[in-house]
Amino acid sequence: MTNKLGFIFPGQGSQIPGMGLEIFNNFIQAQNLFAQADHLFGSDLSLICFSGPADILQKTEIAQPAILTVSTAICKILLDRGVKPSFLAGHSLGEYSALVCGGVLSFESAFRLVKLRGELMARAERNSPGTMVAVIGAEKRELEKDCREFSEKSPVVIANYNGPNQMVVSGKVDDIRAFSHYLINKGKKVIPLNVSGAFHSYLMKPALGELIEAIEDTDFHDASVPIVTNIDSTLTREGKRFKEKLKWQLISPVLWDDCINTMIRFEVKTFVEVGPQQVLSKLLKRIDRDKTIFSVEDPGSMNNFFERSDKTFISDY
């Protein structure tokens, strides 16, 4: 019986003041990476990660490079300590962290793309205000049908397929408010998300052109291990394929439940969420409660992983 390991990387929404501080204080790898991030950002991004305030860290143009930096620092420490994942995946923004971990992008290249991505998305948010809500208790086909019927008047789209009966819908603020009331009247649970834009929807199209140009001008390499991509939930190794998929990720739904199930089909039995908080770990429990799940975000949780995990992970790559 094989026991393969999968790394999963969180996206925007996982940011929290204090993230990365203990890792920074205890590991030279993190200190070096945060110094590089501060240089690339042009100011003390590290201090915002460590101290906030929360309303500043929440801004799209800050949260995205901040999460990339924290997740990459943790991943580098795990890799340096001999942990060898067999598969990688990242949720939305987290896909950039996976690409760094897999050697597809250098940290500098990923940081520049993510910094631009955050700035372009923030601009799109200001020009076309939108928001997102999580919908609990709706079947996939049922919610897709509701979105189609509601969109005859006001367009709303499923942005994230996060797991069984847990999806996220994007749209303009007023449209999402009306759609939420529509779903609540049907007995569904609707949870507003703490975001300032309608990510993975048509409202992000104004951000596409400049981002696509930047992606095209960036060097992508083949991955050291397979990465399961958001846009189609398939295993990918070739750098040129990542480049094409990443161009359209911003306006395409995140097929997260399919990404996890792809990894499970390839015998991943242990998952490590590499980054702040435990958003993906909670989603994974909804998808398959029998899998072993660790969340590594600080020295304590890292030590817990090394103490409790099966240290005989199999890697075919």
C-alpha positions as CSV (number, residue, x, y, z in Angstrom):
1,M,0.0,0.0,0.0
2,T,1.6,3.3,-1.1
3,N,1.3,6.5,0.9
4,K,1.9,9.4,-1.4
5,L,2.1,13.0,-0.2
6,G,0.4,16.0,-1.7
7,F,1.1,19.6,-0.9
8,I,-1.8,22.1,-1.2
9,F,-1.4,25.9,-1.1
10,P,-4.1,28.3,0.0
11,G,-5.3,31.4,-1.8
12,Q,-6.6,34.8,-1.0
13,G,-8.7,34.9,2.1
14,S,-6.2,32.9,4.2
15,Q,-4.2,36.0,5.1
16,I,-4.0,37.0,8.8
17,P,-1.8,39.4,10.7
18,G,1.1,37.5,12.3
19,M,1.4,35.0,9.5
20,G,5.0,34.0,8.8
21,L,6.4,35.7,11.9
22,E,7.4,32.6,13.9
23,I,8.7,30.9,10.7
24,F,10.8,34.1,10.1
25,N,12.1,34.1,13.6
26,N,13.2,30.5,13.5
27,F,14.5,29.8,10.0
28,I,17.2,31.5,7.9
29,Q,15.5,30.4,4.7
30,A,12.4,32.4,5.7
31,Q,14.5,35.4,6.6
32,N,16.2,35.4,3.2
33,L,12.9,34.9,1.3
34,F,11.2,37.7,3.2
35,A,14.1,40.0,2.5
36,Q,13.8,39.2,-1.2
37,A,10.0,39.8,-1.1
38,D,10.5,43.2,0.6
39,H,12.9,44.2,-2.2
40,L,10.6,43.1,-5.0
41,F,7.6,44.7,-3.3
42,G,9.4,48.0,-2.8
43,S,8.5,48.3,0.9
44,D,8.2,46.2,4.0
45,L,5.7,43.6,3.0
46,S,7.1,41.4,5.8
47,L,6.0,43.9,8.5
48,I,2.5,43.9,7.1
49,C,2.5,40.1,7.3
50,F,3.8,40.1,10.8
51,S,1.8,43.1,12.3
52,G,-1.0,44.0,9.9
53,P,-3.2,45.9,10.4
54,A,-5.8,43.5,9.1
55,D,-7.6,46.0,6.8
56,I,-4.3,46.7,5.0
57,L,-3.3,43.0,4.7
58,Q,-6.8,42.3,3.3
59,K,-6.2,44.5,0.3
60,T,-5.9,42.3,-2.8
61,E,-2.7,43.9,-4.0
62,I,-1.1,43.2,-0.7
63,A,-2.7,39.9,0.4
64,Q,-1.7,38.1,-2.8
65,P,2.1,38.6,-2.7
66,A,2.0,38.2,1.1
67,I,0.4,34.8,1.0
68,L,2.7,33.7,-1.8
69,T,5.7,34.7,0.3
70,V,4.5,32.9,3.5
71,S,3.6,29.7,1.7
72,T,6.8,29.7,-0.3
73,A,8.9,30.2,2.8
74,I,7.2,27.3,4.6
75,C,7.5,25.1,1.5
76,K,11.2,25.8,1.2
77,I,11.8,24.7,4.8
78,L,9.9,21.5,4.3
79,L,11.8,20.7,1.1
80,D,15.1,21.5,2.8
81,R,14.2,19.1,5.5
82,G,13.8,16.3,3.0
83,V,10.0,16.2,2.6
84,K,9.2,15.0,-1.0
85,P,5.7,15.6,-2.2
86,S,4.5,13.5,-5.1
87,F,1.8,16.0,-6.3
88,L,1.1,19.7,-5.9
89,A,-2.0,21.9,-6.2
90,G,-2.9,25.4,-5.2
91,H,-6.3,27.1,-4.8
92,S,-6.5,30.1,-7.1
93,L,-3.6,32.4,-6.0
94,G,-2.2,29.3,-4.4
95,E,-1.5,27.8,-7.8
96,Y,1.4,30.3,-8.1
97,S,2.9,28.9,-4.8
98,A,2.6,25.4,-6.3
99,L,4.4,26.5,-9.4
100,V,7.3,27.8,-7.3
101,C,7.4,24.7,-5.2
102,G,7.5,22.5,-8.4
103,G,10.3,24.6,-10.0
104,V,8.0,25.9,-12.8
105,L,8.6,29.5,-11.7
106,S,11.3,31.1,-9.8
107,F,10.1,32.9,-6.6
108,E,11.1,36.3,-8.2
109,S,9.1,35.5,-11.4
110,A,6.1,34.3,-9.4
111,F,6.2,37.3,-7.1
112,R,6.3,39.8,-10.0
113,L,3.3,38.1,-11.6
114,V,1.4,37.9,-8.4
115,K,2.1,41.5,-7.5
116,L,0.8,42.6,-11.0
117,R,-2.1,40.2,-10.7
118,G,-3.1,41.8,-7.3
119,E,-2.8,45.3,-8.7
120,L,-4.9,44.5,-11.8
121,M,-7.5,42.7,-9.8
122,A,-7.7,45.6,-7.3
123,R,-8.2,48.0,-10.2
124,A,-11.0,45.8,-11.7
125,E,-12.6,45.7,-8.2
126,R,-12.7,49.5,-8.1
127,N,-14.1,49.9,-11.6
128,S,-16.7,47.1,-11.3
129,P,-17.4,46.4,-7.6
130,G,-18.2,42.8,-7.0
131,T,-18.3,40.2,-4.2
132,M,-18.5,36.5,-3.5
133,V,-20.6,34.2,-1.3
134,A,-20.2,30.7,-0.2
135,V,-23.3,28.5,-0.8
136,I,-23.7,25.5,1.5
137,G,-26.2,22.7,0.9
138,A,-26.7,23.0,-2.8
139,E,-26.0,20.2,-5.3
140,K,-23.7,21.1,-8.2
141,R,-26.2,20.8,-11.0
142,E,-28.9,22.5,-8.9
143,L,-26.7,25.6,-8.2
144,E,-25.6,25.7,-11.8
145,K,-29.3,25.7,-12.9
146,D,-30.1,28.5,-10.3
147,C,-27.2,30.6,-11.7
148,R,-28.3,30.2,-15.3
149,E,-31.9,31.1,-14.5
150,F,-31.0,34.0,-12.3
151,S,-28.5,35.3,-14.9
152,E,-31.3,35.9,-17.4
153,K,-31.8,39.1,-15.4
154,S,-28.5,39.6,-13.6
155,P,-25.3,37.5,-14.3
156,V,-23.9,35.5,-11.4
157,V,-21.4,32.6,-11.9
158,I,-19.9,29.7,-9.8
159,A,-16.3,30.8,-9.1
160,N,-15.2,27.9,-6.9
161,Y,-16.2,24.3,-6.8
162,N,-14.8,23.6,-3.3
163,G,-16.3,20.4,-2.3
164,P,-19.6,18.5,-1.9
165,N,-22.4,21.0,-1.4
166,Q,-19.9,23.8,-0.9
167,M,-19.4,26.3,-3.8
168,V,-18.7,30.0,-4.2
169,V,-20.6,32.3,-6.4
170,S,-19.3,35.6,-7.9
171,G,-21.1,38.7,-9.3
172,K,-21.8,42.3,-8.9
173,V,-22.6,43.4,-5.3
174,D,-26.3,44.1,-5.9
175,D,-26.7,40.9,-8.0
176,I,-25.1,38.7,-5.3
177,R,-27.3,40.3,-2.6
178,A,-30.4,39.5,-4.6
179,F,-29.2,36.0,-5.5
180,S,-28.4,35.3,-1.8
181,H,-32.0,36.1,-0.9
182,Y,-33.2,33.9,-3.7
183,L,-31.1,31.0,-2.3
184,I,-32.0,31.6,1.3
185,N,-35.7,31.4,0.4
186,K,-34.9,28.0,-1.2
187,G,-33.5,26.8,2.2
188,K,-29.8,27.2,1.3
189,K,-27.1,28.6,3.6
190,V,-25.3,31.6,2.2
191,I,-22.1,33.0,3.8
192,P,-20.7,36.3,2.6
193,L,-17.0,36.2,2.0
194,N,-14.5,38.8,3.2
195,V,-13.4,39.8,-0.3
196,S,-13.7,43.0,-2.3
197,G,-14.1,41.6,-5.8
198,A,-15.9,39.0,-7.9
199,F,-12.9,36.7,-8.5
200,H,-13.0,34.0,-11.2
201,S,-15.8,35.8,-13.0
202,Y,-16.4,37.9,-16.0
203,L,-15.8,41.0,-13.8
204,M,-12.1,40.2,-13.8
205,K,-11.8,40.4,-17.6
206,P,-10.3,44.0,-17.5
207,A,-7.3,42.5,-15.7
208,L,-6.6,39.9,-18.3
209,G,-4.8,41.7,-21.1
210,E,-1.8,43.0,-19.1
211,L,-1.6,39.8,-17.0
212,I,-1.5,37.6,-20.2
213,E,1.3,39.8,-21.6
214,A,3.3,39.4,-18.4
215,I,2.8,35.7,-18.3
216,E,3.9,35.4,-21.9
217,D,7.1,37.3,-21.1
218,T,7.9,35.0,-18.1
219,D,10.0,31.9,-18.3
220,F,8.1,28.7,-17.4
221,H,10.0,25.4,-16.8
222,D,8.8,21.8,-16.6
223,A,7.7,20.8,-13.2
224,S,9.8,18.6,-10.9
225,V,6.6,16.8,-9.8
226,P,3.1,16.8,-11.4
227,I,0.9,19.8,-10.5
228,V,-2.9,19.6,-10.7
229,T,-4.2,22.7,-12.3
230,N,-7.3,24.7,-11.3
231,I,-8.7,25.2,-14.7
232,D,-9.1,21.6,-15.7
233,S,-8.0,19.5,-12.6
234,T,-5.5,17.5,-14.7
235,L,-1.9,16.6,-14.0
236,T,0.5,18.9,-15.8
237,R,4.3,18.8,-16.1
238,E,5.2,20.9,-19.2
239,G,6.1,24.5,-18.7
240,K,4.4,25.7,-21.9
241,R,1.1,24.1,-20.7
242,F,1.2,25.9,-17.4
243,K,1.8,29.2,-19.2
244,E,-1.4,28.7,-21.3
245,K,-3.5,27.5,-18.4
246,L,-2.4,30.3,-16.1
247,K,-3.5,33.0,-18.7
248,W,-7.1,32.1,-18.2
249,Q,-7.2,31.0,-14.6
250,L,-8.3,34.4,-13.4
251,I,-11.7,34.3,-15.2
252,S,-12.3,30.5,-15.0
253,P,-13.9,28.6,-12.1
254,V,-11.6,26.9,-9.6
255,L,-12.3,23.1,-9.9
256,W,-10.9,22.5,-6.4
257,D,-12.9,19.4,-5.5
258,D,-11.9,17.8,-8.8
259,C,-8.2,18.7,-8.2
260,I,-8.3,16.9,-4.8
261,N,-10.0,13.9,-6.3
262,T,-7.4,13.7,-9.0
263,M,-4.7,13.5,-6.4
264,I,-6.6,10.9,-4.5
265,R,-7.0,8.8,-7.6
266,F,-3.2,8.8,-7.9
267,E,-3.0,7.4,-4.3
268,V,-2.3,10.5,-2.3
269,K,-3.3,9.6,1.2
270,T,-1.6,12.4,3.2
271,F,-2.1,16.1,2.4
272,V,-0.1,19.0,3.8
273,E,-1.7,22.5,3.6
274,V,1.4,24.8,3.2
275,G,0.4,28.3,4.3
276,P,-1.6,30.3,6.8
277,Q,-4.7,29.2,8.6
278,Q,-6.5,25.9,7.7
279,V,-9.0,26.8,5.0
280,L,-8.1,24.0,2.6
281,S,-7.8,21.5,5.3
282,K,-11.4,22.1,6.3
283,L,-12.5,21.8,2.7
284,L,-10.6,18.6,2.2
285,K,-12.4,17.0,5.2
286,R,-15.6,17.6,3.3
287,I,-14.3,15.9,0.3
288,D,-12.7,12.8,2.0
289,R,-12.6,12.5,5.8
290,D,-10.5,9.3,5.6
291,K,-7.4,11.2,4.4
292,T,-4.6,12.3,6.7
293,I,-4.4,16.1,6.7
294,F,-1.8,18.4,8.2
295,S,-1.7,22.2,8.2
296,V,1.8,23.7,8.4
297,E,1.9,27.4,9.1
298,D,4.4,27.8,12.0
299,P,7.2,25.9,13.8
300,G,4.7,24.2,16.1
301,S,2.5,22.8,13.3
302,M,5.7,21.9,11.4
303,N,7.0,19.9,14.4
304,N,3.6,18.2,14.7
305,F,3.8,17.1,11.1
306,F,7.3,15.6,11.6
307,E,6.3,13.9,14.8
308,R,3.0,12.4,13.7
309,S,3.3,11.8,9.9
310,D,4.4,8.6,8.2
311,K,7.9,9.3,7.2
312,T,7.9,6.7,4.4
313,F,6.2,8.7,1.7
314,I,6.5,7.3,-1.8
315,S,7.5,9.5,-4.7
316,D,7.6,8.2,-8.2
317,Y,9.1,11.4,-9.6
